[in-house]
Amino acid sequence: MNALPIIVGALCVLAIAYRYYSAFIAAKVLALDESRPVPSQTMYDGHNYYPTNKWVLFGHHFAAISGAGPLIGPVLAAQFGFLPGLLWLVIGVCLGGAVHDFMILVASIRRKGKSLAEIARTEISGVSGFVAAIAILFIVVIALAGLGLVVVNALSESPWGTFTVGFTIPLALFMGLYMYRFRKGRIAEATIIGVIGLLLAVYLGGRVADSSWATAFTFSPHKVTLLMAGYGFVASVLPVWMLLCPRDYLSSYLKIGTVAILIIGVILVHPNLQMPAVTPFISGGGPVVPGKVYPFVFITIACGAISGFHALISSGTTPKMIAKESDARMIGYGSMLMEGIVGVVALIAATSLFPGDYFAINTAQRNEVERGKYVRMVDAESAQGFDLQTKELDHLEAESGEKVRGRTGGAVTLALGIAKIFDGIPGLRGLMKYWYHFAIMFEALFILTTIDTGTRVARFLLGEFGGRFYRKLEQPNWLPGSIVTSAVVVTAWAAFIWSGSISTIWPMFGIANQLLAAVALCVATTVIINLGKARYCWVTLVPLSFVATTTLVAGYQSIRDIFWPQTLNPATTTQGYINTSLTALIMTAAVIVLIDSVRRWTSGRATKVSASTLAAA
């Protein structure tokens, strides 16, 4: 299958969805009004509530929501073939993910930037608010661990990648000071400096990797975890304008620019997809994603189709920074469509590799037992007609300058796929090593922007929850509270990364993430009904029904087939009990919110909210 009709078709579908479906939601369901006051104006504090240019905020929001999910999920789901992931990405993002993000963003804007849990409390019931708060705290920790683990796998033992990504942190700090202190409002100047700095970081990273400085930037997975935890803590505590917003804005240029070039590259190179439409692993037994294509493709590809984590951003930093309500359509719905196309491009990049090369990279081969298991799988599948012999892997290793066999997690696979596409563009050939490490930086920046924003949102949530017991914790600008809550959140997700692996954390992340999306869609449905517009509740009920059902099935199968069997192995007993307990807890919480929401919808007690919050059109 050639990639050209796939990318063109996906772009057309997404453009139509934005032009018509988002306009329908904005006008009929939400009745956006740019004259209505927003939190950044009514609660301005110069720290968290700060009116922001819509393009800068689009960059921040897109950077914050588009972490590892749209990059890594499609790569891992390529195990099933290109077709299941492609259909879920295109259909899911238009009817589910973008609707989910848009609805929660507007709901939060009209409630002083309150969190999803607080909106659940006021719109559904106190029980739902309490249960959602507990579930969200666990979910966000698991999500940050799943995203962070990908960074660890990509940057460990890679001085080029570590230096390049590390360079972007002081660069972002300088941009923040430049835009908001030295040359206030000169966004274009800061942007030029930032883009030049990014390119310089890639170049200097290669020089460092080839010098005696390489050992100073070569870190083990545990050291990368500690460094990332330190960064997440600092980014969570500092004022939003100083590091978080400029870094996200800077990385958004890299993200959008790289995706644009990749789209052009796919059109110019139009590679053939070497992976078939479906593989024998759709029936289960694959080495990358445990389980069958249903329901596991829907939790493997989370961000990119629909992601509950986005509800935390849409009810976290973004609603506190939006300058006028009408900007929500572009930022909420439009950013999610952009993430959907990122997922499609990632899927194309991964499936352009030969199946044998793909599985050699994504199958663990750390010891003789794992290598023997991999060889037996290759022999068995190849004998049945699915050729898993390597084709270009030796050449790819030589050209990239990295050992890539057994580098699980998806990041290395995607980097090779991207580098291969770039290397095929006329005039850009012969630079495979630079393209590979540029792609690694691209991926790491994608994910770190979710880590820093996610940690900040999580400390808001923890502060709101802790405020029920100690009032001052509710104040986001109270420094002692910011330090304590940030430290607790960072310690929790770093501990998961320290002890986990992609095969256990990613399924749990997918389940938690999609169940959070179901909770958010319950809230969105209730908001619509409380507006007196129950005739439009199908907008959120359709994706809610599918996501909730599919993810609960996936949760049950994951406990039965993945997490509980870990308890029987002495080496993974503790991890198995933790994974089983947390997954069961999150599933129970989601079911409680679902039942409570249905009770609210059918009780006849849903009332219109006041004109000061969600005035109906």
C-alpha positions as CSV (number, residue, x, y, z in Angstrom):
1,M,0.0,0.0,0.0
2,N,1.4,3.4,-0.9
3,A,1.3,6.1,1.7
4,L,0.2,9.0,-0.6
5,P,-3.5,8.3,-0.7
6,I,-3.5,7.7,3.1
7,I,-2.0,11.0,4.0
8,V,-4.1,13.0,1.5
9,G,-7.3,11.3,2.6
10,A,-6.6,11.8,6.3
11,L,-5.9,15.5,5.8
12,C,-9.1,16.0,3.8
13,V,-11.3,14.3,6.5
14,L,-9.7,16.3,9.3
15,A,-10.1,19.6,7.4
16,I,-13.8,18.9,6.7
17,A,-14.4,18.0,10.4
18,Y,-12.8,21.3,11.6
19,R,-14.7,23.4,9.0
20,Y,-18.2,21.9,9.7
21,Y,-18.4,19.8,12.8
22,S,-16.4,22.1,15.1
23,A,-18.4,25.1,13.8
24,F,-21.7,23.2,14.6
25,I,-20.5,22.5,18.2
26,A,-19.3,26.1,18.7
27,A,-22.5,27.7,17.4
28,K,-25.2,25.3,18.4
29,V,-24.0,23.3,21.4
30,L,-21.7,25.8,23.2
31,A,-22.8,29.1,21.7
32,L,-19.3,30.7,22.1
33,D,-19.3,34.4,22.8
34,E,-16.1,36.4,22.7
35,S,-17.6,39.2,24.7
36,R,-18.1,36.9,27.8
37,P,-15.4,37.5,30.5
38,V,-12.8,34.8,30.8
39,P,-10.7,33.8,33.9
40,S,-7.5,35.3,32.6
41,Q,-9.2,38.7,32.8
42,T,-11.4,38.3,35.9
43,M,-8.8,36.5,38.0
44,Y,-5.5,37.8,36.6
45,D,-2.6,37.2,38.9
46,G,0.4,37.3,36.5
47,H,1.4,33.8,37.6
48,N,-1.2,31.2,36.6
49,Y,-4.0,33.4,35.3
50,Y,-2.4,35.3,32.4
51,P,-4.1,36.4,29.1
52,T,-2.1,34.9,26.2
53,N,-1.9,35.5,22.5
54,K,-4.0,32.7,20.8
55,W,-1.1,31.5,18.7
56,V,1.2,31.3,21.6
57,L,-1.5,29.5,23.6
58,F,-2.2,27.2,20.7
59,G,1.5,26.3,20.8
60,H,1.4,25.7,24.6
61,H,-1.8,23.7,24.4
62,F,-0.8,21.6,21.5
63,A,2.6,21.0,23.0
64,A,1.1,20.0,26.3
65,I,-1.5,17.6,25.0
66,S,0.7,15.9,22.3
67,G,3.1,13.9,24.3
68,A,4.1,10.3,23.6
69,G,0.6,9.1,22.8
70,P,0.3,10.2,19.1
71,L,3.9,9.2,18.5
72,I,4.4,6.0,20.3
73,G,0.9,4.6,20.4
74,P,0.6,4.2,16.6
75,V,4.1,2.7,16.4
76,L,3.3,0.0,19.0
77,A,-0.1,-0.6,17.4
78,A,1.6,-1.2,14.0
79,Q,2.1,-4.7,15.3
80,F,-1.6,-5.3,14.2
81,G,-0.9,-3.8,10.7
82,F,-1.6,-0.3,9.4
83,L,-5.4,-0.5,8.9
84,P,-6.7,-0.8,12.5
85,G,-4.7,2.1,13.8
86,L,-5.4,4.3,10.8
87,L,-9.2,3.9,11.1
88,W,-9.2,4.5,14.8
89,L,-7.0,7.6,14.4
90,V,-9.1,9.3,11.7
91,I,-12.5,8.4,13.0
92,G,-11.7,8.7,16.7
93,V,-10.1,12.2,16.6
94,C,-13.0,13.8,14.6
95,L,-15.9,12.4,16.6
96,G,-14.3,11.7,19.9
97,G,-11.0,13.3,20.8
98,A,-11.5,16.8,19.4
99,V,-15.0,17.0,20.8
100,H,-13.8,15.8,24.2
101,D,-11.0,18.5,24.4
102,F,-13.2,21.3,23.1
103,M,-16.1,20.6,25.5
104,I,-14.0,20.4,28.6
105,L,-12.0,23.5,27.7
106,V,-15.1,25.6,27.4
107,A,-16.7,24.1,30.5
108,S,-13.6,25.0,32.5
109,I,-13.3,28.6,31.0
110,R,-16.8,29.2,32.2
111,R,-16.1,28.0,35.7
112,K,-13.0,30.1,36.5
113,G,-10.6,27.6,35.2
114,K,-11.6,24.9,37.6
115,S,-10.4,21.3,37.3
116,L,-12.3,18.4,35.8
117,A,-12.9,16.9,39.3
118,E,-14.4,20.2,40.5
119,I,-16.6,20.5,37.4
120,A,-17.8,16.9,38.0
121,R,-18.7,17.9,41.6
122,T,-20.8,20.9,40.6
123,E,-22.4,19.4,37.5
124,I,-23.0,15.8,38.5
125,S,-22.7,15.4,42.3
126,G,-20.4,15.6,45.2
127,V,-19.9,11.8,45.1
128,S,-18.7,12.0,41.4
129,G,-16.5,15.0,42.2
130,F,-14.8,13.1,45.1
131,V,-14.4,9.8,43.2
132,A,-13.2,11.7,40.1
133,A,-10.6,13.6,42.1
134,I,-9.1,10.4,43.6
135,A,-9.2,8.6,40.2
136,I,-7.7,11.5,38.4
137,L,-4.7,11.8,40.8
138,F,-3.9,8.1,40.2
139,I,-4.5,8.4,36.5
140,V,-2.3,11.4,35.9
141,V,0.6,9.7,37.8
142,I,0.3,6.6,35.7
143,A,0.0,8.7,32.5
144,L,3.1,10.7,33.3
145,A,5.0,7.5,34.1
146,G,4.0,6.0,30.7
147,L,5.0,9.1,28.9
148,G,8.2,9.6,30.8
149,L,9.3,6.0,30.3
150,V,9.5,6.6,26.6
151,V,11.9,9.6,27.2
152,V,14.1,7.4,29.4
153,N,14.3,4.7,26.8
154,A,15.1,7.2,24.1
155,L,17.8,9.3,26.0
156,S,19.6,6.7,28.1
157,E,23.1,6.0,26.9
158,S,22.7,8.7,24.2
159,P,24.9,11.8,24.8
160,W,23.7,13.4,21.6
161,G,20.1,13.2,22.6
162,T,20.7,14.2,26.2
163,F,22.7,17.3,25.3
164,T,20.2,18.4,22.7
165,V,17.2,18.1,24.9
166,G,19.0,19.6,27.9
167,F,20.0,22.6,25.8
168,T,16.3,23.5,25.2
169,I,15.7,24.2,28.9
170,P,18.0,27.2,29.3
171,L,16.9,28.3,25.8
172,A,13.3,28.3,26.9
173,L,14.1,30.2,30.1
174,F,15.8,32.9,28.0
175,M,12.8,33.1,25.6
176,G,10.5,33.5,28.6
177,L,12.5,36.4,30.0
178,Y,12.9,37.9,26.5
179,M,9.2,37.9,25.7
180,Y,7.9,38.9,29.1
181,R,10.7,41.0,30.6
182,F,13.5,42.2,28.3
183,R,11.5,42.8,25.1
184,K,7.9,42.5,26.3
185,G,5.5,41.4,23.5
186,R,8.3,40.8,20.9
187,I,7.1,37.3,20.2
188,A,8.5,37.1,16.6
189,E,12.0,38.0,17.8
190,A,11.9,35.4,20.5
191,T,10.6,32.8,18.1
192,I,13.5,33.4,15.6
193,I,16.0,33.1,18.5
194,G,14.3,29.9,19.7
195,V,14.2,28.2,16.3
196,I,17.9,29.0,15.6
197,G,18.7,27.7,19.1
198,L,16.9,24.4,18.4
199,L,18.9,23.8,15.2
200,L,22.1,24.7,16.9
201,A,21.3,22.2,19.7
202,V,21.0,19.4,17.2
203,Y,24.3,20.3,15.6
204,L,26.2,20.8,18.8
205,G,24.8,17.5,20.1
206,G,26.6,15.7,17.4
207,R,29.8,17.5,18.1
208,V,29.5,16.7,21.8
209,A,28.8,13.0,21.1
210,D,32.0,12.7,19.1
211,S,34.1,14.5,21.7
212,S,35.6,13.8,25.2
213,W,32.5,15.5,26.6
214,A,30.3,12.5,25.5
215,T,30.8,10.7,28.9
216,A,29.5,13.7,30.8
217,F,26.2,13.5,28.9
218,T,25.8,9.7,28.9
219,F,23.4,8.6,31.6
220,S,21.8,5.3,32.6
221,P,18.0,5.0,32.6
222,H,17.8,5.6,36.3
223,K,19.9,8.8,36.0
224,V,17.7,10.1,33.2
225,T,14.7,9.4,35.4
226,L,16.1,11.5,38.2
227,L,17.1,14.3,35.9
228,M,13.6,14.3,34.3
229,A,12.0,14.4,37.8
230,G,14.1,17.4,38.7
231,Y,13.1,19.2,35.6
232,G,9.4,18.4,36.2
233,F,9.6,19.7,39.7
234,V,11.2,23.0,38.7
235,A,8.8,23.6,35.7
236,S,5.8,23.0,38.0
237,V,6.9,25.5,40.6
238,L,8.2,28.4,38.4
239,P,5.8,31.0,37.1
240,V,4.0,29.7,34.0
241,W,5.4,32.5,31.7
242,M,9.0,31.8,32.7
243,L,9.6,28.2,31.5
244,L,6.4,26.3,30.8
245,C,4.8,28.5,28.2
246,P,7.9,29.6,26.2
247,R,9.2,26.0,26.2
248,D,5.9,24.6,25.0
249,Y,5.7,27.4,22.4
250,L,9.2,26.7,21.3
251,S,8.6,23.0,21.0
252,S,5.4,23.5,19.2
253,Y,7.3,25.1,16.3
254,L,9.5,22.1,16.2
255,K,6.6,19.8,16.4
256,I,4.4,21.5,13.8
257,G,7.3,22.2,11.6
258,T,8.6,18.7,11.7
259,V,5.1,17.2,11.1
260,A,4.6,19.6,8.1
261,I,8.0,18.5,6.6
262,L,7.1,14.9,7.3
263,I,3.8,15.3,5.5
264,I,5.6,16.9,2.5
265,G,8.2,14.2,2.7
266,V,5.5,11.5,2.6
267,I,3.9,13.2,-0.4
268,L,7.2,13.5,-2.2
269,V,8.7,10.2,-1.3
270,H,5.3,8.4,-1.0
271,P,6.9,5.3,0.6
272,N,5.3,1.9,0.4
273,L,3.9,0.6,3.6
274,Q,5.8,-2.6,4.2
275,M,3.6,-3.8,7.0
276,P,0.4,-5.4,5.7
277,A,-3.0,-4.0,6.4
278,V,-3.5,-6.6,9.1
279,T,-1.0,-9.1,10.6
280,P,-1.5,-12.5,12.2
281,F,-1.1,-10.8,15.6
282,I,-4.7,-9.3,15.4
283,S,-5.7,-12.6,17.1
284,G,-3.2,-12.1,19.9
285,G,0.2,-13.4,20.7
286,G,2.2,-10.4,19.5
287,P,5.5,-9.4,21.2
288,V,4.8,-5.7,21.3
289,V,1.2,-5.3,22.5
290,P,-0.3,-8.2,24.5
291,G,-3.8,-9.2,23.5
292,K,-6.0,-9.0,20.4
293,V,-6.7,-6.1,18.1
294,Y,-10.0,-5.5,20.0
295,P,-9.8,-4.0,22.5
296,F,-6.1,-3.4,22.7
297,V,-5.6,-1.2,19.6
298,F,-8.0,1.3,21.3
299,I,-6.0,1.6,24.5
300,T,-2.6,1.4,22.7
301,I,-3.5,4.4,20.5
302,A,-4.8,6.8,23.1
303,C,-3.6,10.3,22.3
304,G,-4.1,10.9,18.6
305,A,-7.7,9.5,18.7
306,I,-9.0,10.4,22.1
307,S,-7.2,11.0,25.4
308,G,-8.5,11.7,28.9
309,F,-5.2,13.3,29.8
310,H,-6.2,16.2,27.6
311,A,-9.1,17.0,29.9
312,L,-6.5,17.8,32.6
313,I,-4.8,20.3,30.3
314,S,-8.2,21.7,29.0
315,S,-9.2,22.2,32.7
316,G,-5.8,23.1,33.9
317,T,-3.3,25.6,32.5
318,T,-5.1,26.5,29.2
319,P,-8.4,27.9,30.5
320,K,-6.5,30.1,32.9
321,M,-4.6,31.7,30.0
322,I,-7.2,32.0,27.1
323,A,-7.8,35.6,26.1
324,K,-11.3,35.3,24.8
325,E,-13.9,32.5,24.6
326,S,-14.0,32.3,20.8
327,D,-10.3,31.2,20.7
328,A,-11.4,27.9,22.3
329,R,-12.5,26.4,19.0
330,M,-9.1,26.7,17.4
331,I,-7.2,25.7,20.6
332,G,-9.5,22.9,21.8
333,Y,-10.8,21.2,18.6
334,G,-8.0,22.4,16.2
335,S,-5.1,21.3,18.5
336,M,-6.6,17.8,18.8
337,L,-7.0,17.4,15.0
338,M,-3.3,18.4,14.7
339,E,-2.5,15.6,17.1
340,G,-4.5,13.2,15.0
341,I,-2.4,13.9,11.9
342,V,0.7,13.5,14.0
343,G,-0.5,10.0,14.8
344,V,-1.2,9.2,11.2
345,V,2.3,10.4,10.2
346,A,3.8,8.3,13.0
347,L,1.9,5.2,11.8
348,I,3.2,5.7,8.3
349,A,6.8,6.2,9.5
350,A,6.6,2.9,11.5
351,T,4.9,0.8,8.9
352,S,7.3,2.0,6.2
353,L,9.9,-0.3,7.9
354,F,10.0,-3.9,6.9
355,P,8.2,-6.2,9.4
356,G,11.4,-8.0,10.3
357,D,13.2,-4.8,11.1
358,Y,10.2,-3.4,13.1
359,F,9.9,-6.5,15.3
360,A,13.7,-6.8,15.8
361,I,13.7,-3.3,17.2
362,N,10.6,-3.7,19.3
363,T,11.2,-7.1,20.8
364,A,13.2,-7.3,24.0
365,Q,16.6,-9.0,23.5
366,R,18.4,-8.2,26.7
367,N,19.6,-11.8,27.5
368,E,19.8,-15.2,26.0
369,V,16.3,-16.2,27.1
370,E,14.7,-13.2,25.4
371,R,16.9,-13.6,22.3
372,G,16.0,-17.3,22.0
373,K,12.3,-16.4,22.3
374,Y,12.6,-13.8,19.6
375,V,14.4,-16.2,17.2
376,R,11.7,-18.8,17.8
377,M,9.0,-16.3,17.0
378,V,10.7,-15.2,13.8
379,D,11.1,-18.8,12.6
380,A,7.5,-19.7,13.5
381,E,5.9,-16.7,11.8
382,S,8.1,-16.7,8.8
383,A,7.3,-20.4,8.2
384,Q,3.6,-19.4,8.1
385,G,4.1,-16.7,5.4
386,F,4.6,-13.6,7.6
387,D,8.3,-12.8,6.8
388,L,10.0,-11.5,9.9
389,Q,13.6,-11.8,8.7
390,T,15.5,-8.5,8.9
391,K,16.0,-6.6,5.6
392,E,17.6,-3.2,6.2
393,L,18.4,-3.2,9.9
394,D,22.2,-3.5,9.5
395,H,22.2,-0.6,7.1
396,L,19.9,1.5,9.4
397,E,22.2,0.9,12.3
398,A,25.3,1.9,10.3
399,E,23.6,5.0,8.9
400,S,22.2,6.2,12.3
401,G,25.3,5.5,14.3
402,E,23.2,3.7,17.0
403,K,22.5,0.2,18.1
404,V,18.8,-0.3,17.6
405,R,18.0,-4.0,18.1
406,G,15.9,-4.6,21.1
407,R,15.3,-0.9,21.8
408,T,11.7,-1.3,22.8
409,G,9.2,1.4,23.6
410,G,8.6,2.7,20.0
411,A,10.8,5.9,20.2
412,V,13.7,4.3,18.3
413,T,11.4,2.7,15.7
414,L,9.7,6.1,15.0
415,A,13.0,7.9,14.8
416,L,14.3,5.4,12.2
417,G,11.1,5.7,10.2
418,I,11.2,9.5,10.3
419,A,14.9,9.5,9.4
420,K,14.3,7.1,6.5
421,I,11.6,9.4,5.1
422,F,13.7,12.5,5.4
423,D,16.7,10.7,3.8
424,G,14.5,9.9,0.8
425,I,13.6,13.6,0.1
426,P,15.6,14.9,-2.9
427,G,18.5,17.1,-1.7
428,L,18.4,15.8,1.9
429,R,20.0,12.4,1.4
430,G,23.2,11.3,3.1
431,L,22.4,12.8,6.5
432,M,20.7,9.8,8.2
433,K,22.7,10.3,11.4
434,Y,21.5,13.8,11.8
435,W,17.9,13.0,10.9
436,Y,17.8,10.2,13.4
437,H,19.0,12.3,16.3
438,F,16.8,15.2,15.2
439,A,13.9,12.8,15.4
440,I,14.9,11.7,18.9
441,M,15.0,15.3,20.0
442,F,11.6,15.8,18.3
443,E,10.1,12.9,20.2
444,A,11.7,13.9,23.6
445,L,10.5,17.5,23.3
446,F,7.0,16.2,22.5
447,I,6.9,14.2,25.6
448,L,8.7,16.5,28.0
449,T,6.2,19.3,27.3
450,T,3.5,16.9,28.5
451,I,5.6,16.0,31.6
452,D,6.1,19.6,32.7
453,T,2.5,20.7,32.1
454,G,1.1,17.4,33.4
455,T,3.0,17.8,36.6
456,R,1.8,21.3,37.1
457,V,-1.8,20.2,36.4
458,A,-1.4,17.3,38.9
459,R,-0.2,19.7,41.6
460,F,-3.3,21.9,41.0
461,L,-5.4,18.8,41.4
462,L,-3.6,17.6,44.5
463,G,-3.9,21.1,46.0
464,E,-7.7,21.3,45.3
465,F,-8.1,17.9,46.9
466,G,-5.8,18.7,49.9
467,G,-7.7,22.0,50.3
468,R,-10.6,20.1,51.8
469,F,-8.3,19.3,54.7
470,Y,-6.0,22.3,54.7
471,R,-7.5,25.4,53.1
472,K,-4.3,27.1,52.0
473,L,-3.4,24.2,49.7
474,E,-6.2,25.3,47.3
475,Q,-4.2,28.5,46.6
476,P,-2.1,27.8,43.5
477,N,0.3,30.7,44.2
478,W,1.1,29.7,47.8
479,L,4.8,28.6,47.4
480,P,5.1,26.1,50.2
481,G,2.0,24.3,48.9
482,S,3.3,24.4,45.3
483,I,6.6,22.8,46.4
484,V,5.0,20.1,48.5
485,T,2.4,19.1,46.0
486,S,4.9,19.2,43.1
487,A,7.3,17.0,45.0
488,V,4.6,14.4,45.8
489,V,3.5,14.2,42.2
490,V,7.0,14.0,40.8
491,T,8.1,11.3,43.3
492,A,5.1,9.2,42.4
493,W,5.5,9.1,38.7
494,A,9.3,8.8,38.9
495,A,8.9,5.7,41.1
496,F,6.7,4.0,38.5
497,I,9.3,4.7,35.8
498,W,12.1,3.4,38.0
499,S,10.5,0.0,38.5
500,G,8.3,-0.4,35.4
501,S,8.7,-1.5,31.7
502,I,6.8,-0.4,28.6
503,S,5.0,-3.8,28.4
504,T,3.3,-3.2,31.8
505,I,3.1,0.6,32.1
506,W,1.8,1.3,28.6
507,P,-1.3,-0.9,28.8
508,M,-2.1,0.5,32.3
509,F,-1.6,4.0,30.9
510,G,-3.9,3.3,28.0
511,I,-6.6,2.0,30.3
512,A,-6.3,4.8,32.8
513,N,-6.2,7.4,30.0
514,Q,-9.3,6.2,28.2
515,L,-11.3,5.8,31.3
516,L,-10.5,9.3,32.2
517,A,-11.8,10.3,28.8
518,A,-15.0,8.5,29.6
519,V,-15.3,10.4,32.9
520,A,-14.7,13.7,31.0
521,L,-17.4,12.8,28.4
522,C,-19.8,12.1,31.3
523,V,-19.1,15.6,32.6
524,A,-19.5,17.1,29.1
525,T,-22.8,15.3,28.6
526,T,-24.1,16.7,31.9
527,V,-22.9,20.2,30.9
528,I,-25.0,19.9,27.7
529,I,-28.0,18.7,29.5
530,N,-27.7,21.4,32.2
531,L,-27.6,24.0,29.4
532,G,-31.0,22.8,28.4
533,K,-29.7,21.4,25.2
534,A,-30.3,17.7,25.8
535,R,-31.2,17.3,22.1
536,Y,-27.5,17.7,21.3
537,C,-26.1,15.3,24.0
538,W,-25.5,12.7,21.3
539,V,-22.4,14.7,20.4
540,T,-20.7,13.3,23.6
541,L,-22.8,10.2,24.3
542,V,-21.7,8.4,21.1
543,P,-18.0,8.6,21.8
544,L,-18.7,8.0,25.6
545,S,-20.6,4.7,24.9
546,F,-17.8,3.3,22.7
547,V,-14.8,4.4,24.8
548,A,-16.3,3.3,28.1
549,T,-17.3,-0.1,26.9
550,T,-14.1,-0.8,25.0
551,T,-11.8,0.3,27.8
552,L,-13.6,-1.6,30.6
553,V,-13.2,-4.7,28.5
554,A,-9.5,-3.9,28.0
555,G,-9.1,-3.3,31.7
556,Y,-10.6,-6.7,32.6
557,Q,-8.4,-8.5,30.0
558,S,-5.3,-6.7,31.1
559,I,-5.8,-7.7,34.8
560,R,-6.6,-11.3,33.8
561,D,-3.8,-11.8,31.2
562,I,-1.0,-9.3,32.1
563,F,-1.1,-7.9,35.6
564,W,-2.4,-10.7,37.8
565,P,0.0,-13.3,36.2
566,Q,2.8,-11.0,37.4
567,T,1.8,-11.7,41.0
568,L,2.7,-15.4,40.4
569,N,6.3,-14.5,39.6
570,P,8.5,-13.8,42.7
571,A,10.5,-11.2,40.7
572,T,7.3,-9.2,39.8
573,T,4.9,-10.0,42.6
574,T,4.8,-6.5,44.1
575,Q,4.5,-4.8,40.8
576,G,1.7,-7.2,39.8
577,Y,-0.3,-6.4,42.9
578,I,0.2,-2.7,42.4
579,N,-0.8,-2.8,38.7
580,T,-3.8,-5.0,39.4
581,S,-5.0,-2.9,42.3
582,L,-4.6,0.5,40.6
583,T,-6.3,-0.7,37.4
584,A,-9.2,-2.2,39.4
585,L,-9.5,1.1,41.4
586,I,-9.6,3.2,38.3
587,M,-12.2,1.0,36.6
588,T,-14.3,1.1,39.7
589,A,-14.1,4.9,40.0
590,A,-15.1,5.2,36.3
591,V,-18.1,2.9,36.7
592,I,-19.2,4.9,39.8
593,V,-19.1,8.2,37.8
594,L,-20.9,6.6,34.9
595,I,-23.7,5.3,37.1
596,D,-24.0,8.6,38.9
597,S,-24.1,10.5,35.6
598,V,-26.9,8.3,34.2
599,R,-28.8,8.9,37.5
600,R,-28.3,12.6,37.1
601,W,-29.5,12.6,33.5
602,T,-32.6,10.6,34.2
603,S,-33.6,12.0,37.6
604,G,-35.1,15.2,36.2
605,R,-33.0,17.2,38.6
606,A,-30.6,18.5,35.9
607,T,-31.0,22.3,35.9
608,K,-29.7,25.1,33.8
609,V,-26.7,26.8,35.3
610,S,-26.6,30.4,36.1
611,A,-26.1,33.1,33.5
612,S,-22.8,34.0,35.1
613,T,-21.3,30.7,34.2
614,L,-22.8,28.9,31.2
615,A,-25.5,31.2,29.8
616,A,-27.4,29.4,27.1
617,A,-27.7,31.0,23.7
